Amino acid sequence: MPPENEYAALKGFDRPDEKITEFIKKMGVSPAEVIAAVRSDLRTDGSYGDVWLFACADRFIAADPDTGAFSSYNFSEWEIRLENYLATGVLLAVGGGREVAAAAFTSSCGGAAGNICRICDRLRSGRPITDDDWGRGAEDRVCPKCGTPYQKGRKTCPKCQSKKRLFLRVLGYMPRYWKELSLVMGLILVNSAIGLLRPYLNGSTLYDQVLAEGGKYYGKIVPFVLMMIALEITTLIVNIIQGRVGARVSGKIVYDVKSEVFDALQRLSMSFFNSKHTGSLMNRVNSDALDIQYFLNDGLPQFIINAITIIGVGSAVFFSNPLLALLIMLPVPLIVYIIKKVIPKFNRFKWIGWHKSSKLNSVINDALQGVRVVKAFGKEQNEINRFEDATQELYDVRVREGLMSARIFPLLNYIMTIGGLFVWGLGGHQVLEGRMTFGTLMTFVGYVGMLYAPINFMIRTYDWWANCMNSAQRIFEIVDRQTDVPEAKDPVDIGRIRGEIELRDVTFAYEPNKPVLKGVSFHVEPGEMIGLVGHSGAGKSTITNIITRLYDVNEGELLIDGVNVKKIRQKDLHGQIGMVLQETFLFNGTIAENISYARPDASMEEIVRAAKLANAHDFIMKLPDGYETEIGKRKTNLSGGERQRISIARTVLLDPAILILDEATASLDTETEQQIQQALETLTKGRTTIAIAHRLSTLKNADRLVVVERGEIAEIGTHEELADKPDGIYARMLGLQREALRIRGVGDEEQL
């Protein structure tokens, strides 16, 4: 690697190695000039290869030491632009009426290419480079051990993560319950001591001391039996207490794990949920936590008991008869070798099985949630086929895992029985020669069973342990994940929001280098109503998403009352922004509970007042239980307009300073729409309102209209101003809607 001081100006991204450093030096480029550097994986001719891209103060450079290709583009003559395609992209040098492909990349390097393109734009225009412009360095993007790219928001590699570290982290939940765990450990020691004593009593004591003539306890069979019964009762009591305490502790631990995972999910941004299946997340909260519980409640205590047993039995047999002890331990190295070989394969099957199970859950979830669509299109058989395919994939993995288990574990059991045969052979010979009593032989046989049974159990415990570690890894992936919308370190106490909104040169992309918004700027005064107009996919809903800070802007600034939203505490922001969406979501519960969701402490009088303002009170009172009516699964007992009015009542109760209306009256009949419009007019008074609607007549009361076209602001003005522009986008949309209404014979085209 080149010395650090060679790249004195390099602040972020990748650090060039010695090979590329020597190459650019030969081309007359000093490493000290390099401000940013990234590695691309594609050449401009379409072939794969490592091509280095550099941003210097005055130029952009692409260098390929393997082919000797080198190109430089001075910012005074060239502008660097990015073009994305299906799975690849190019950086274009544009200047003098020409476009030159300066560099190429696959989608895996798209983020890095976008970063350096942004840096080049800053350098060319003379604008300062902010901290947000610097991407993560190479050491932060891929695992240094295996080279696997990290998932977004993570800095750990699932392939290389230490199972030992995971196990210790799971155990890290236990110190919170040290009193209960100390009791469990004491009971485990008592149980183990009784277990170690049992073979000696059933062997040497019974045969040599109780049943043999001349024995110390000869003929005292009844006291001996009573003593054994007492030991069994003691063992039973110990096991019951241990099980009860262990179950309580493991339950508390799983409660902590589930709470931590669910809390982490609530902190994550919308971008995380957009990339995850519901079935996968449900598995992490429920099934994965239960795997940890099973291991902590059943597997770990038994593992400790058996480990103590192995140590105790091993010590006893070695001190009693070293030769027999060696024969007993003879198969152990072979057992350890086999286990070491099969563990990676079991891990792989467990991981694949979990993903197949998540896929199956997602299929079931889709089929049940979308049952109306399924039946409307008569696609029941299609869903059955999807379910069978997903089930078959899971079945295949489980069968392969079961077949391996069926081969390995019987083989290990057979190997372990060999040691027992050695004991019977050599021990029996010593009994016949009089060098060992029959009771001592039976003690050894008992200890052999006590030794091999724990080894066999601990081999099978690996299945529990593997499930627990795989589950823990998936759980901690959620817990450790960094949100894309972080809380401000020193938040501004904004108080009651006035409602001023300003977007300054905002650029945003859901996927790297595929901007949905491009340099969007506009200003909204407190109390003003703005209508967002544009074709589907233009970026209207995205603007509302960043205003509510469901996502953070990639470039530019979003200001609320003159304060950057990134500096406002999210609780303060979301508590003063209300949203009424086209797709209304109501929770299972009563109507009153749904209305008071935004303010759980609201009184019944306040709930009723909000419902009246939303034109919902009359229909609520006609329901069987009024405000205490339970909303059924999927809300099938309420019409779309009724659900929407409950949603509006919920927003009224919040009393937000800023109101977002996203297609709030779409897909409603005319009468219902009028009722909703009346409720919305009440709701919008005195509030800053951002409204989206494809039906332009619903925006007639807006103070201004903002026309969004392909992620950019195309027009801003009042309805009258924009309608009078014959070649304007809004006027054209207005004309098309009037014509559509005329053809359909709706008759209200005059409202437009």
N, C-alpha and C positions, 0 to 999 in steps of 0.2 A: 504493500500500500504506500502511496506517496506521503511524504511528511505533511502534517496538518497545516503548517504555516505556508505551504505552497498555495493553498486556496484560501488566502486571507479574507477575500470578499464573499466566499461561499457561505450562505446563511441557511439553506434548507435543501430538501430533496436528497438525491443520491450523491455519494462521494466517489468520484472517479478513481479507478485503480491505476496502478503504475503503467500498465500497457497503454491506456488511452492518454494518460498524462504525457508520456514520451511522444506519442503520436501528434498531439496538438502542439507540443513544443516545436516539433519539426515543421509544422505548418505555420509557425510564427505567432502562436497564441500563448500568452503567458497565463499560467494557472491563476495568478493573482487577479486577472481580469474577470474571472468567472464569478457571476453572482448567483446563478442557479444552474443545476445540472440534473438531467434525468436520463434514464436508460430506456430506449425504445426497443421493441422486439421484431420490427418489420422494416425492410428496405423499401424504397419507392418503386422498385421493380416487382414487388410482391413476394420476394424471397425472405425467409426468416433469417434474422441475424441481430447481433447487439449493435445498435447505432446510438451514439451518445448525442444528446441535444443540450446545447449550452446557451444561456442568456448572459451576455456581457452588457456593459453600460451602453454601448453604441451599436451592437449587432447581435444577430442570431446565428448560431453555428450548428451544423450537423456533421458529425465525424464518425467514420466507420474504419477502424484500424485494420480489420480483417481484409477488406477489399481496397483500402487506401483511398476511399471516396471522402471528399471534404468539400463542404460548401459553406459560404458565409454570405449573410444578407444584412447590409447596413440599414439601420433604422431610418436614416435620412432618405433612403430610396425605396425601402420595402416595408410593408405592413404584414405581420404574421397573423393569419386567420386559421381557425379550426373548422374542419368539415367532418361530420360523423356520418358513417354509413351503417349497414346492418351489423357487421361484426368487426369492422375496421374503421379507420379514419385517417385523415391526412392533415398536416400543417401546411397551409399554402402561403407562399411568399407573393404578395400582391403589390405591384408597382409598375408605373410606366405603361399602363394598359395591358400588362401581362399577368398571368397567374402561373406560378411554378410550384410543383410539389416538392417542398423542402424536406419533408419527413413523413413517414407513415408509421402506423401502429395498429395493434389489435385492441379489442375492447378491454383486455386486462390491463393495458397501459394507458387507457383513455384518460383516467384521472390525472396521471402524471403529465400527459401531453397537454391537458387543459390547464394545469397549474403553470407550466412554463409559458404557454401561450398568454396567459393572463399577466405573468411577470413581464413578458416582452411588450405587451400593450402598455403597461405602466411605464416602462423605461422609455418607450418611443414617445409617449405623450408627455413625459416629464412629471406624471403624477406620482405621489409618494406610495411606496409599497407598504401595505399594512400587515399586521400580524396574521390576519385572516387569509392573506394571499399565499402564505407559505404552507405548502402541503407537508404531510408527514415524511420523514426521511426514510431511506431504504431499510434501515434497521428497524423501523416501526411498521413497515408494510408487509414484511415477510418474516417467517420464522427463521432465525439465524441457523438453526440446526438442520432443518429439512428443506427450507426454501418455500414452504407452502404459504401462499398469501393469507394474511389474517383477514377474518371477516370484519366487515365494517363495525366499528365501535369496540373491537376486541384487540388485546395485545397478548393473547396466549394461543398456543397452537394445540388443538385437540389431539393431534397425532403424537406430540412430544411431551404433553403434560404429564408430570410425574404422578403415578398412581399412589406412591407413598405420600407425596405432599397432599393429594386429594384426601387420602385416608386420615391424615393428621388434621386436616381442616374439618372433616366431618366430626372427628373426635373433639374438635375445639368447641362444639356445642355442649359437651358434657360437664365442664367445670362449673357451669351455672347450677348444677344439681349435685354438687359434690357430697352432700349429706346422704342422699338416697343412693348414690353410686358407691359410697363407702360401705353402706349396709349391704348392697348387692355383692361387693367384693368379699366382705366377711362371710356371707352365706355361701359364695362360690368356694371359698377356702374350706369351709366346714364340709360342704358336699364332696369336694375332692378328697379330703382326708378320710371321710367315711368310705369313699370308693376305693381308695388305696388299701384300707384296712380289710375290706370285704374278702378279697382273694386269700389273704393270710388266714383269716378266720375259717373260711370254707375249705382251706387246704390243710396246712400244717396243724392248726389248732384242732379242727374237726377229726381228721384221720389219725394224727399222731398223738394228740393229747386227750381227746374225748372218746374215740372209738377203739383205740389201740390199748391192749392190756398193759398196765404199768405206766400209762400216761398220767400226766399231772391232774387231769380233770376226767379221768376214766369214769364212764357211766353217768356223767352229769349232762345227759342229753337234753333234759327238760330246761334247766337253766340256760344251756347254750341256745336252744331254740328261742326262749323268751328274750335273750339278749339280742339275737338276730332280728326278732320282731321289733324290738325297741329301736334298733338301728334303722330298720326300714321305715318305721313311723317317723323317726327323726328326719330321715331323708325326705319323706313325703312332705312334712311340715316345712322343711327348709326350701324345697322346690316350690311349694305354694307361695310362701312369702317372697321368695326370689322372683317368681313369675309375676306376682302382683306389683311389686315395687318396680321391676324392670319394665313391665308394660306401661306403668304410669310415667316413668322417666322417658322411655322411647316415644310415648305419645306426646309428651311435652316437647321433646326435641323435634319431632315431625311438625308439630304446631309451629315451632319457631322457624323451621325451614320453609314451610308453606307460606307463613306470613312474610318472611324475608323475600321469597320469590315473587309473591303477589305485590308486595310493596315496590319491588324493583320494576315489575311490569308497569305499574302505574306511573313510575317516574320516566319511563322511556317515551320517546317521541313517536309520532305517527309513522315515520319512515320505517321504524322497526316492525310495526304491525302490518304494514303494507307488504312486507316480504316474508311473512310467516303464515302458515296454515293454522286455523283454529285448533285442529286436532293435535298438532305438535305442541302448542302452548298448553292445552289441557293436560296432555301427557306429562309435561314438566311440572305442573302444579300438583297433580294428583298422583299419577302412577309412579313418577320418579321419587316423590316424597315417600310413598308407601314402600318402595324398594329399600329405601334407607331405614324405614321403621322396621321392616322384617329383619334386616341384617342386625340392627342394634338390639332388637328385642329378643331374637332367637339365635341368630348366627354368632354375634360377638360373645355373649355369655358362654355359649357352648364351646366356642373356640378357646376361651380362657380356661374353662374347665378341662378341656381335652389337652391343652398345652401343659397345664399343671400335672395332669395325669401322665402324660408322656415323660415329663421330667422326673416325676416321682417313681414311676414304674422302671424307667431306665436306670435310675440310681439304685433301686432295690435289687434288680436282677444283676447288675454289675457287681455290687458288693457281695451278693449271695453266691453267684457262680459266673465268673467272667466268661468262661468258654461258651456256656449256653447263651449268655447275653450277646456275644459276638454273632452266634448263629441266628439269633432273633433279628439282629440289626442288618444281617447280610443283604436282604432284598432292598433296604431303604435307598441306597445310592441309585439303583435302577429306577425305583419309583420316582425319585426326585428328578432324574433325567427325563423321564417320559412326561412328567407334569410340565417341566420347563419347555418342552417342545410343543405341547398342545395348547398352552396358555394363550399365545398370540392368536391362534385360530379361534378359540372360544371367544376372545375379545372381539374379533371381527364379526363373528356370528351375532353376538349380543348387540353390537352397534347397528348392524344391518337390520336385525330384527326390530329394534326400536324404531327405526325410520319407516320400515314397512308397516308397523303398527300405527304410527302417526298418520301415514297415508290412508290407512283403512279408516281411522277415526274421521279424517277429513271427508272421505267419501260418504260416510254415514251422516256426518253433520250437514253436508251439502244436500243430500237427498231428503233429509228431514226438514231442514229449513226451507228448501225450495219445493216442497211437496206439491204446492198449488201449481207451480210451473210444470212440474213433472207430469201431473195428471192432466193439465190443460193441453199439453202437447202429446199425451199418450205415450210417454217415454219410460213407463215403468220397467219394461224389459231392458232398456238401455242402462238404467240405474242398477238393475239386478246384475247385468253383465259387468258393470264397473265394480260393483261390490265383489263379485266372484273373482274378477281379475286381481283385485287388491288382496283378497283373502288367499288366493292361490299363491301370490308372491310371498305373503307372510308364512303360509303353510310350507312352501319350499324351503325357506330359511330355517324354520323350526325343525323340519324333517332332517335337514343336513346336520343341524346341531345335535338332534337326537341320535342320529346314526353314529356320529363321532363319539357321543357320550356312551352309546351302547357298545362301542368297540373298546374304548379306553378304560372305563371303570371296571367292567368284568375282568379285563386283563390285569389291572392293578390289584383287584381282589385276589386273583389267582396267585400273583406273585407274592402277596402277603401271606397266603396260606402256606407257602413253602417254608417260611421260618417256623411256623407251628409244627410242621412235619419233622423238621430238624430237632425241635425240642422233644417231641414224643420219641423219636428214634434214639437220640443220645441220652435223654433223661431216662427212658425206659431201660436202656442198657445199664445205666448206673444203678437203677433200682434193683435190677436182677443181680448185679454184682455186690449189692449191699452198700454201695457208696453214697446212696441217696435214699431217703425214706419216700414212701408212696405219697405221704402228705405234702412233702416238699415239692415232689413232681407236680401234684395237683395245684399247688400254689403257683408254680412256674407257668403251668398251662393257663391258670386264671389270669396271671399277669400278661401272658402273650395275647390273650383276648382283649385285655385292657389296653395293651399297647397298639395292636393293629386296628381295633375299633376306632380309637381316636384318630389314628392316621387316616383311616378310610373316611371318617367324618370330615376331617380337615381338608381332604381332597375334594369332597363334595361341597364343603363350605365355600370353596373357590367360586362355585356357581353363584352363591349369594353375594360373595364379595365382588365378583365381576359386575353383577347387576347393580350393586350399591355404588361402585366407583363410576360406572358409566352414567348412572342416574345423577350422581353428585357432580360429575363433569358438566352435564347438561344444565343442571340447576345453577351451578356457579357461573356458567356462561351468561345466564340472565343476570345474576346478582352483580357480576363484575362489569357488565356491559356499560359503556359510557353513553349517555343520552346525547342526541344531536342538538338538543335544545337545553343547554345547561343553565342552571340558576346563576345569577350574577353573584360574584364574590362579595361585593359591597353594594347591595341594591339601593336604589333611590326610593325614598318614601314619597310616593307620588300622591297619596291621599285620594280624594274624590276626583276622578277624571272629568275634565271639561268636555272632552270629545274631539279635540283637534287631532287630525291624522295627516301625516305627510310621508310620502314615498319619494326618496331621492335616488334616482338612477339605480333602481333595484333590478338585480338580475337573480333569477332563481331557476334551479333544475332539480327535478326529482331524481334523475339519473345523471351521472357525471357527463358534463359537456353536451347535454341535450337540453338547453335552456327553454323553459316554458315562458318565462318573463325575461324581456331584454331591455334593460335601461328604462324601466317604467318610473315616471315621475308625475305626481299630481298632489294637490293639497286640498284637504277637506276642513272647512271651518266648523267649530262647535255648533251642534244643532242642525247642521246642513244634511239634506238627504241627497245622496248620490246614487244614480242608477248605473250599473255596469251592464253594458250592451255589447254583444258580439256573437259570432258563430260558436258552435260547440267546439271545445278544445282551444279556444282563443286565449284562455288564461284567467277568466273571470273568477272562478272558484278558487284558483290558486292565490289571487290577490286577497281574498277573504281569509284563506288559510294562513297567510303570513301576517295579516293584521291581527288575527287571534293568536298568533305565535304557536300554531300547531307545527310550523316549520320555521327555521331561521333562513333569512336571505343569504345567498352566496356572495353577492356584491351589493354595494350601496347601503342605504340606511332606511329604516322604518321608524318614524318618530310618533309618539303619542304625547300630546301636550308639550312638544319640544324635547322630549326625553327618548333616547334610543330604547326600544322595547327590550333589548338585551340587558339593560341596566335596571329594568323594573322586575320586582318579585312576581313570579308567575301567578301566585295566588291572588295578589292584588290586581293583576291584569285580568285574569279569567273571571274574577268575581265581579267585574264591571263591564264585561262584554257578553251580550246575549245573542243567541243564534236560533233562528227558526229555519229549519231545512225542509227540503222537499220530502225526504225520507224521514218520517217521524219515528223516533224510537221511544217506546214506553216500557218501563220495567214491570216485571211481575209484582203485583201489589195492588193496593187500593188507588182509586183516582186521587184522593187527597194526598197520598204518599208521593204520587207522581208529580203533582203540582208543586208540592213542597220540597222536591228534590234539590232545588237550588238553595233553598233556605229551610233546612229541617226544623229550625226553631220557630217557624212561622205559626201564628195562632190560626184557629179555624176561621175566625172572622177575616183574616187577611187572605186566606186561601179562597174563601167564597168571593171576596171582593175581586181578586185576580180573575177568577172564573167568570164573573159578571162582565168585567172589562173585556174579556176574550170571547164574549157571546157563547160561553159554554155552560153557564149555570142552568139554563132552562132544560137542556137535554140531560144534564147530569141528574137533576131532580126527578126526571121521569124514569131513571134506572131503578132496578129493584131495591138497592141499598143506598142510593144517592152517592154521596162522596165516599162511602165505605164499600162501594161496589168493587169487587176484585176484577182486575183486568186479566183476561185469560191468556193462555199460551198463544203467541204470535198475534195477540190483540184482535182475534177474529170477531169478537163481540162488539166492536166499535167500527164505525165507518171511517173512511179516510179523512173526511172533514171534521168528524168528532175528535179523532186522534190529533189532528192539526190544531184544533182549538185548545185542547189540553196542553199541547206543547207551547202554544202562545201564552196560556195562563201561567205556565211554569216560568216563562221569560218575563211576564208582567210582574210576577212575585219577586223576581231577582232585582227588578228596577235597575237595569243596566244603563250606563252612560253612553255606550256604543251598541248599536243594534245591527246584526247581520241577517239579512233576509235572502236566502238562496233558494230561488224557485219555490217560495212558500205557498203559492196558490196553483202550482202546476197540477195537472191531471185531476182537477176538481170540476164539478158541474157548475153552471152559471149561478144558480141560487146559492150554493155553498160558497162559491168564490166571493160573492157579494158579502156574505156573513163574515168570511175570513178577512176581506178587505176592510170592513168596518172595524173589526178587532185590531187590525194592523194600523189603521189610521189613529186609533186611540193610543196604541203602543208607541208609535213613532214620534208623537208630540214631545218636543223639547229634548229629543235625543239625536245624536249623530247617527245616521242610518246609511248603511251600504246595502243596496238592494240589487239582486240579480233576477232577471226574468227574460225568457224568450218571447213571452207575450208582451209586446211593447205597451199595450194599453194599461198594464198594471203599473207602469212607471210614469204615468202622466202627471203625478203630483211631485215628482222629483225636482229638486232645485237645479240640478245639473245632471247631464248624462255624460258618461265616459265610455267611449267606444274603443274596445280592445280588439285588435286584429293581429293574429299570429304572435302574440306575446308582447306587442307594443301598443302604446297609446296612439290611436289613429285620429280621434276627434274628441273634443270636449266642448260642451255648450248646453244651452237649454233645449228643450224639445223643439221650440219654434225655430231657434237658430240653426239647428242641425237639419230639421226638416226642409228648410229653405235652401239648402245646398243641393242642387240638382244632381251633382256628380259625387256627392258624399256617400259614405258607407251606410250611415244611419238612414238617410233618405231612401237609399236603394232597399234596405231591409224593410223600411216602412211601406214602401210600395209593394213589395212582395207579399207582406202580410195582409195588406188591404185586398190585394187580388185574391189571395187564398181564402179570405173571409167571404169575399163576394161570390167566389165559385161555390163555396160550401153553403152559401145562403144564410150565414149566421146573422147578418144584418147589423152588426155593431162596428162595421169598419169605419164609421164616421168618428168613433171614439179615438181612432188613431190619427 
